Amino acid sequence: MDIDLDAMIDLLNDVKEGVDYTNCTTLIDERILDSFDILSIVSAIDDEFDVAVPAKEIVPANFNSAQSLLAMVQRLADED
């Protein structure tokens, strides 16, 4: 599956605007995203990219940056 960083950043901006997703690597650690945002992101990933995010993948390391989210989605898509 070919998902690029711009597509992931667009998805994140749809969930929560006003965050520097290009450079931020502490979205969870600094509580920039809350649990509702995470659920919205998981749902949006399923809707936009047709990739289901299992509960075991919902960990800070996968959600701290747009880059880590992109890597997780690409990995999950490749597993399908």
C-alpha positions as CSV (number, residue, x, y, z in Angstrom):
1,M,0.0,0.0,0.0
2,D,1.3,3.4,-0.9
3,I,0.4,6.0,1.8
4,D,2.6,9.0,2.1
5,L,3.3,11.3,5.0
6,D,1.2,14.1,3.5
7,A,-1.8,11.9,3.5
8,M,-1.2,10.9,7.2
9,I,-0.8,14.6,8.2
10,D,-4.0,15.5,6.4
11,L,-5.8,12.8,8.3
12,L,-4.3,14.0,11.6
13,N,-5.3,17.6,10.8
14,D,-8.9,16.4,10.2
15,V,-8.9,15.0,13.7
16,K,-7.1,17.9,15.5
17,E,-6.0,21.1,13.8
18,G,-3.2,23.4,14.9
19,V,-0.5,20.8,15.7
20,D,2.9,20.7,13.9
21,Y,2.5,17.1,12.8
22,T,5.5,17.4,10.5
23,N,8.0,17.9,13.4
24,C,6.2,16.8,16.6
25,T,7.4,13.5,18.0
26,T,5.7,13.7,21.4
27,L,2.0,13.7,20.5
28,I,1.1,11.2,23.3
29,D,3.9,11.9,25.7
30,E,3.0,15.6,26.0
31,R,-0.8,14.9,25.9
32,I,-1.2,16.8,22.6
33,L,-3.6,14.0,21.6
34,D,-6.1,12.6,24.1
35,S,-7.9,9.3,24.1
36,F,-10.8,10.6,22.0
37,D,-8.3,11.8,19.4
38,I,-6.7,8.4,19.3
39,L,-10.0,6.7,18.8
40,S,-10.8,9.2,16.0
41,I,-7.5,8.5,14.4
42,V,-8.0,4.7,14.5
43,S,-11.4,5.1,12.9
44,A,-10.1,7.5,10.3
45,I,-7.3,5.1,9.4
46,D,-9.8,2.4,8.8
47,D,-12.1,4.7,6.7
48,E,-9.3,6.3,4.7
49,F,-6.8,3.5,4.2
50,D,-9.0,0.4,4.9
51,V,-6.5,-0.7,7.6
52,A,-7.8,-2.0,10.9
53,V,-5.7,-1.1,13.9
54,P,-5.8,-3.9,16.5
55,A,-5.9,-2.9,20.2
56,K,-2.4,-4.2,20.8
57,E,-1.1,-1.6,18.3
58,I,-2.6,1.3,20.3
59,V,0.5,2.2,22.2
60,P,2.3,5.6,22.6
61,A,5.2,4.5,20.3
62,N,2.9,4.2,17.4
63,F,1.0,7.4,18.0
64,N,3.7,9.9,19.1
65,S,4.3,11.2,15.6
66,A,2.9,11.2,12.1
67,Q,5.9,9.3,11.0
68,S,5.3,6.5,13.5
69,L,1.7,6.3,12.6
70,L,2.6,6.1,8.9
71,A,5.0,3.3,9.7
72,M,2.4,1.4,11.7
73,V,-0.2,1.7,9.0
74,Q,2.2,0.6,6.2
75,R,3.2,-2.4,8.3
76,L,-0.4,-3.4,9.1
77,A,-1.3,-3.0,5.4
78,D,1.6,-5.2,4.3
79,E,0.4,-7.9,6.8
80,D,-3.0,-8.1,5.2
